[in-house]
Amino acid sequence: MNDLSLTSIAASHLLTRLTDGVLIMTMNRPKKLNGWTLDMMDALGEAFVKANTSEAVKVVVLTGSGNYYSAGVNLGGSLKLMHPKKLRELIVKNNKALFELFLNCEKPLLIAVNGPAIGASVTASTLANSIIASENATFSTPFAALGITPEGCSSVHFPRLMGEKNAQRMLGSEGWKPKATEALEAGLVQKVVPHEQLMDEAERIARGWVTNQEPRQFMAGSQLDDLKTANARESEQLADAFLGADFLREQSRFLWSKKKYAPSMMFFSLWSLRPFWARLL
């Protein structure tokens, strides 16, 4: 049932169900691991805007269908060949806009993580009121391995949630991927339940929020203006990293290992020719 009257493309990516003030939004591309393609991000954007303006929506719950919560953003697929300066501006704009979807959500937001969450889907989740996780959930932010910088306000928000040590374990070279119970102990998530109980418990929490008129707020004492400042700064840093030699070389290697030879060669070309086009930035 499409209770938000989403456009057909958005409705093919995102299921919505509104009951007694609780809006359940379910990312519904399980064969693609609910990855954040441009269409998925557009669907989320459309749904959040409509939720903000609907008096019937009191609380939003976001989850995924299938085995994964979300494989995050396809970094290689989101880059296109264009003038380096324009490409940098596009990366800044798109990254900033993605996390502002969550930052600008005006209704109390609960994330129900049903399985592995990767990259931006992890950092964006921490911008909710709270995170509840299935025991099947894992959390991965492989920025260092990809040769890029932290995003989704994680450079400031992760240390507040988990302390500097655990934040660095996830964001730095160790690339720690905590399981649900480890994430709970670290402070990344607030509750873990058996997998089959996830949505029942998420809806119970959400109904309680409706009754208690839970305000929209951020975890660990973070404030909206502060998080928006961090998002803007990180978006600039990320754009620089995307166009840096380490990321271009790593993407070429990764795509080649997946037998995606044409995009691999594109990144190899960008890497090898970087000394020439980098002057245009």
C-alpha positions in Angstrom: 0.0 0.0 0.0 1.4 3.4 -1.0 0.1 5.7 1.7 2.2 8.7 0.7 1.1 8.7 -3.0 4.6 8.5 -4.2 5.4 8.8 -8.0 5.6 5.4 -9.7 9.4 5.3 -9.8 9.7 6.2 -6.2 7.0 3.6 -5.3 9.0 0.9 -7.1 11.9 1.6 -4.8 10.2 2.5 -1.5 7.1 0.9 0.2 5.2 3.1 2.5 2.6 2.3 5.1 0.9 4.8 7.4 -1.0 3.5 10.5 -2.1 5.6 13.5 0.5 8.3 12.8 3.4 5.8 12.2 4.9 5.9 8.7 6.9 2.8 7.8 9.2 3.4 4.9 10.8 0.2 3.5 13.6 0.3 0.9 12.4 -2.4 -1.5 15.2 -3.3 -3.9 16.5 -6.5 -2.2 18.2 -7.9 -5.3 20.3 -4.8 -5.4 20.8 -4.9 -1.6 18.7 -1.7 -1.3 21.7 0.2 -2.6 21.4 4.0 -2.7 21.2 4.5 -6.5 20.1 7.9 -7.7 16.5 6.6 -8.0 16.6 5.2 -4.5 17.9 8.6 -3.2 15.2 10.4 -5.1 12.6 8.1 -3.6 13.8 8.7 -0.1 13.9 12.5 -0.8 10.3 12.5 -2.1 9.1 10.4 0.9 10.8 12.6 3.5 9.4 15.8 2.0 5.9 14.4 1.9 6.3 13.1 5.5 7.4 16.5 6.7 4.3 18.2 5.2 1.7 15.6 6.2 -0.2 16.2 9.4 -1.1 12.5 9.5 2.6 11.5 9.9 3.8 11.8 13.5 6.8 9.4 13.4 8.9 7.9 10.6 10.5 4.4 10.7 12.9 3.5 7.9 14.0 -0.1 7.2 15.0 -2.4 4.4 13.5 -5.5 2.7 15.4 -8.7 2.2 18.7 -9.6 3.9 20.4 -6.2 3.7 19.5 -2.9 5.2 21.5 -1.1 2.5 24.8 -1.5 0.6 25.0 2.3 0.6 26.0 4.5 -2.4 27.6 3.0 -5.5 30.6 5.3 -5.6 31.8 4.4 -9.0 28.3 4.5 -10.5 27.7 8.0 -9.2 30.6 9.5 -11.0 30.4 10.6 -14.7 33.1 12.1 -16.9 32.9 15.9 -17.1 35.1 19.0 -16.5 37.0 18.3 -13.2 35.7 21.6 -11.6 32.1 20.7 -12.5 32.5 17.2 -11.3 33.9 18.4 -8.0 30.9 20.8 -7.6 28.5 18.0 -8.3 30.0 15.6 -5.7 29.8 18.4 -3.1 26.2 19.1 -4.0 25.0 15.5 -4.1 26.7 14.4 -0.9 25.5 17.4 1.0 21.9 16.9 -0.3 21.9 13.2 0.6 22.5 13.7 4.3 20.3 16.8 4.5 17.4 14.5 3.6 17.9 13.0 7.1 19.0 16.2 8.8 15.9 18.0 7.6 13.5 15.2 8.6 11.1 17.1 10.9 9.4 14.1 12.4 10.9 11.8 15.0 12.9 9.2 13.0 13.6 5.6 14.0 16.0 3.5 11.9 15.3 -0.3 12.0 18.4 -2.0 10.6 17.4 -5.4 9.4 20.8 -6.6 8.1 24.2 -5.4 6.9 24.5 -1.6 6.5 27.4 -0.1 4.6 28.8 3.4 4.2 26.4 6.2 3.8 23.5 4.0 5.1 25.3 3.7 8.4 26.3 7.4 8.8 22.8 8.6 7.7 21.2 6.2 10.3 23.0 7.9 13.1 21.2 11.2 12.2 17.9 9.7 13.5 16.4 9.9 16.9 17.4 6.3 17.6 18.5 3.1 15.9 17.1 -0.4 16.6 18.9 -3.3 15.0 18.2 -6.9 14.2 20.7 -9.4 15.6 21.6 -10.0 11.9 22.8 -6.4 11.4 26.4 -5.4 10.9 27.8 -1.9 10.4 30.6 -1.0 8.0 32.1 2.4 7.0 35.1 1.4 4.8 36.1 5.0 4.0 39.9 4.5 4.7 40.0 1.3 2.6 38.4 3.2 -0.3 40.8 6.2 0.0 38.0 8.6 0.9 37.2 10.8 3.9 34.3 10.3 6.4 30.8 11.6 5.5 27.4 11.9 7.0 28.6 14.0 9.9 30.5 11.0 11.2 33.7 12.9 11.8 32.0 14.8 14.6 29.0 12.6 15.4 30.7 9.2 15.7 33.1 10.3 18.5 30.1 11.7 20.4 28.1 8.4 20.0 30.9 5.9 20.6 34.0 7.8 21.9 37.1 8.6 19.9 38.6 5.1 20.1 35.6 3.2 18.6 34.9 6.0 16.1 38.5 5.7 14.8 38.2 1.9 14.7 35.3 2.2 12.3 36.4 5.3 10.3 40.1 4.6 10.2 42.4 2.0 8.7 41.2 -0.8 10.9 37.8 -0.7 9.2 36.0 -2.3 12.2 32.7 -3.8 11.2 30.8 -4.2 14.5 28.0 -6.8 14.7 24.7 -5.7 16.3 25.7 -6.6 19.9 29.1 -4.9 19.5 27.4 -1.8 18.0 25.1 -1.7 21.0 28.0 -2.0 23.5 29.9 0.7 21.6 26.9 3.1 21.6 26.3 3.1 17.8 22.8 1.6 18.2 20.4 1.8 21.1 18.6 -1.6 21.0 19.1 -5.0 19.5 16.3 -7.6 19.1 15.9 -11.1 17.5 15.5 -10.7 13.8 11.9 -11.8 13.6 10.9 -9.3 16.3 12.5 -6.2 14.7 9.5 -4.6 13.1 7.1 -5.4 15.9 9.5 -3.8 18.3 10.2 -0.8 16.0 6.4 -0.2 15.6 5.9 -0.5 19.4 8.6 2.1 20.0 7.1 4.4 17.3 3.6 4.2 18.7 5.0 5.1 22.1 6.6 8.1 20.5 3.3 9.2 19.0 1.6 8.9 22.4 4.4 10.8 24.2 4.8 13.4 21.4 8.5 12.6 21.0 10.3 15.6 19.6 12.7 15.4 16.6 16.1 15.3 18.1 19.6 14.0 17.5 21.6 11.5 19.5 24.6 12.3 21.8 23.5 15.9 22.2 24.3 16.9 18.6 22.5 19.9 17.3 21.1 20.5 13.8 23.2 23.6 12.9 26.4 21.9 14.1 25.6 18.7 12.0 24.8 20.8 8.9 28.1 22.6 9.3 29.9 19.2 9.6 28.1 17.9 6.5 29.0 20.9 4.4 32.7 20.6 5.4 32.8 16.8 4.9 31.2 17.2 1.5 34.1 19.5 0.4 36.7 17.1 1.8 35.0 14.1 0.2 35.0 15.7 -3.2 38.7 16.3 -2.9 39.2 12.7 -1.9 37.0 11.4 -4.8 39.3 13.2 -7.2 42.4 12.1 -5.5 44.9 9.5 -6.8 44.2 6.9 -4.0 40.5 6.7 -4.6 40.8 6.6 -8.4 43.4 3.8 -8.3 41.4 1.8 -5.7 38.1 2.1 -7.7 39.9 0.9 -10.8 41.3 -2.1 -9.0 38.0 -2.9 -7.3 36.0 -2.7 -10.5 38.5 -4.9 -12.4 38.2 -7.5 -9.6 34.5 -7.5 -10.2 35.1 -8.0 -14.0 33.6 -4.5 -14.7 36.3 -3.7 -17.2 35.0 -0.7 -18.9 34.4 1.4 -15.7 37.6 0.1 -14.4 39.5 1.5 -17.4 37.7 4.8 -17.0 39.0 5.1 -13.4 42.5 3.9 -14.5 42.5 6.6 -17.2 41.4 9.2 -14.7 44.2 8.1 -12.3 47.0 7.9 -14.9 46.0 11.3 -16.5 45.4 13.0 -13.1 48.6 15.1 -13.2 47.3 16.9 -16.3 43.6 17.4 -15.5 44.1 18.1 -11.8 45.4 21.6 -12.8 41.8 22.4 -13.9 40.4 22.0 -10.4 
